[in-house]
């Protein structure tokens, strides 16, 4: 299994965590995972919403100290 | 022995770095203690933001270009000989002509490129304005347009994040001006769940779109375009018909980055504050080339370039670090043919765009000329 890509989008206003995730998944192979670190609480809802619409897999959503970690696996 | 500073890429950030270094290292250059070399891809420097005006015939093409040799300080060793391989372990860059350049400090400024060909049907069916050829074709298509459905499709990642909104507002004014708006419909699509990555900009744009009647489809990531059926479909399962498709194509970094194993998709992993390539202390990355989760925009390139200049000068003259990049971005936003606003932010200050005005639009038009002072390192 390849190493999980981590995007540290904490404090990133533009393009923001979800846009970074979308761009990263385009370059990933099916089965690879991307972890997004976000200080925007909105990521906890908008990333899962998008993942569900597209059909990727939400692996985990974890609240850390002052930020959130969301892990997504590319499914198609 | 002279220290060699090698800059790969002659776009805005590479050019600012080269010119800024010449200004601040005059004595070292005169004494032969420093050499500055830039490897570019063209003898012409293109003012990329000006492409926005081309489809509407609002700028002459000659205004977009300057001779790169004249934009660059005469003390820069300039070669139109793009890098073929960047070897950061050996500290050398090999060019397409086969020349090898060794460096003490390297600045990677290879930029980004549009990749419409990565989406089936897009290159055949869509128009775009992110390069001159595309902007010319879009100008011709708009001239021949007599009304119908226009889809403005935005893909991730892309540079100049406000350009999709700008082209939409300008398109509305253009169609209105030609008396075609009553026979037309614009649908704007965006990859995430709002109209712009910046939340305050999205909150501002939504009622503006509602007011003028521009439709929108969010959570729309283009999967494919059917040129025959004239439909565009998303990964999310939505399909839209169009008579004219305008796209902001997905971008990737330069080919040489991938070929040199410096970063997936052509984006180089970069420290967001020092702008060092991750794992290097003598390799800096500026502009679109970085993988920093920040806007890929001319102003980002400019402010990053200023940081790199200060640090390189300080390292050469005093062997010390000067300052970190604070994440500053500043973008004008054209909100029509006669009004504009702006937005700025950094790593710690969120954006807060003000109300559009004609004065800011004029200032943007003035900046279209002032750009050349930025590129020369004067502004």
Interface residues (C-beta under 8 A of the other chain):
Chain A: X7 X8 X9 X11 X12 X13 X14 X15 X16 X17 X18 X19 X20 X22 X23 X26 X27 X42 X46 X49 X50 X53 X54
Chain B: X118 X156 X157 X161 X191 X192 X193 X197 X198 X199 X219 X221 X235 X236 X237 X250 X264 X265 X293 X294 X295 X327 X329 X345 X347 X348 X350 X351
